[in-house]
Amino acid sequence: MKIWKYRPKDSFALPLDCFRIGVGSLTLLYFFRTLFEAPYYLAHDGFINHELLQHIFWFTWQPLFHPFMSTALVQIILYLGIIFSIFLIIGFFPRFFALILYVMVVCLYRYQFLVFFVDDVIMHLLLFWCFILPTGNTLNLLPWLKDKNIINQWKEVKVESLGLYLFLYNIALIYFVAGVSKFTSSLWLNGVAVLAVLKLPMGWFAAYSLEDYETLLKIGNYLALILEAPFALLVLLKPWSRLKLLLGLLLGIFHLFIIVTLDVPFANLGCLTLISLLFRHEVMDLFFKKNKNSGLNEVSIKNYRIANGLALTMVFFLSGAMMCALAQGQWRKAKRDTGKSTVSEMKSSSAESGGAIQTGFYAGLWAMGLAQGYRLLDWIDERNFHQTLTIFGNDKILSTRLVPPGMRGNLMMTYISDITWMHVHPEFLEQLKKDVKKRLKSVYCRNFDKKTKIEVTQSLTKIDSFRPLYRPAETILKFECENFKLLVTKD
């Protein structure tokens, strides 16, 4: 029985433009969310000291955003991102605007590198490939408005496949590395990892007693452990094969489950946009279900040589970086556990704290604007902390949050809890922690006109079993506010 699909020289263009529309729509939402977050993470008086950040992470320099810029100016740039996303969706010079949006997102994640996470990783990756792939040859709004029958011509358009196959390899690498690396985690092997992940601050149900659902969570844990790496086979399996359809269904369930349980929506919605490419043959079969394609009017379009060259270069660096990452042990030990910062003691300052060879591969990606790491959630053994925050104002419990809801706010809190997520040189650790504390207090005081004494306590508990021992609360911040400003700091 043949299960491996035949790979033609050219591919139909319609699935690529379905992918383009999906990426454009997701980018539109991404910029809307960033617009909301701008006063907190992009403004000069927000949570992040961008001058200090650039001093510590010198390699994050970018030309678009600067500390002297007002919040209004930053938001104008974000509004442009929204407009360009619409151009990408409707097919108005889509590859050009995909490139512009890619540069904008790269500048965004570098400017707020302190709270950079997997949503940013996937978003700029998708925009990179949206520029590289020969998109924009079909599903364009303006030609369709002029002639509604143009869809029949679009069915005949084919494009060169090299870029597509390189992207499919990239997709397979994501699932393979993410899946295989989890077998190095004792929590995943013992069936506790899903509970630990859901109890992280980014979990929508972290406040609930999830320990009561031990059997269900263990089943989900082992299903994720077993299935994630085989998702890579979707790029190889024969169209309409039962195994491919089953894996596709499980892939959809897998990402939808993550979306409804964790605050990483863009990464998982981004992965779902790949369905039009993974099932491109099935998509075209549905297009031709009533009218079979004769091929007499077929149009074949070549990709730009520079685009293929960039794709080959990217895949070379990515393969080396991910293989090095797979061979590397865990390095994100929390200072809370060890009494010292293992991360800060790493000799290398690369994104994944590897050796010279690994640093070289990551540097190649970084020079292209790409920050990629596919060891996803295998770090849960080192970062399995459940956090409970309580805020007291004049001896009363306040309902106001210290940080906005979302992953970036959760990441800000880790820097004052000795749970550093990235390499920070030892000489900057304490300075960074003090600066983050000061800015958290200053931003929070904007809510108070009358004199108010604030105390913030947290309880951090490691979730390493279904019977965790929840820790007592500890005070992490104590300060006073008046006239919407910070008055006194006592820590």
Salt bridges, closest charged atoms under 4 A:
ASP17 OD1 - ARG20 NH1 2.65
GLU37 OE2 - ARG33 NE 3.82
GLU37 OE1 - ARG408 NE 2.95
ASP45 OD2 - ARG446 NH2 3.42
ASP119 OD2 - ARG33 NH1 3.26
ASP120 OD1 - ARG408 NH2 2.77
GLU214 OE2 - LYS218 NZ 3.44
GLU214 OE1 - ARG467 NH2 3.78
GLU228 OE1 - LYS182 NZ 2.90
GLU282 OE2 - LYS244 NZ 3.39
GLU298 OE1 - LYS158 NZ 3.55
ASP337 OD2 - LYS462 NZ 2.97
GLU352 OE1 - ARG332 NH2 3.83
ASP378 OD2 - ARG375 NH2 2.66
GLU382 OE2 - LYS333 NZ 3.30
ASP418 OD1 - LYS433 NZ 3.26
GLU427 OE2 - HIS425 ND1 3.42
ASP435 OD2 - ARG439 NE 3.28
GLU474 OE2 - ARG336 NH2 2.68
ASP491 OD2 - LYS437 NZ 3.87
ASP491 OD1 - LYS441 NZ 3.23
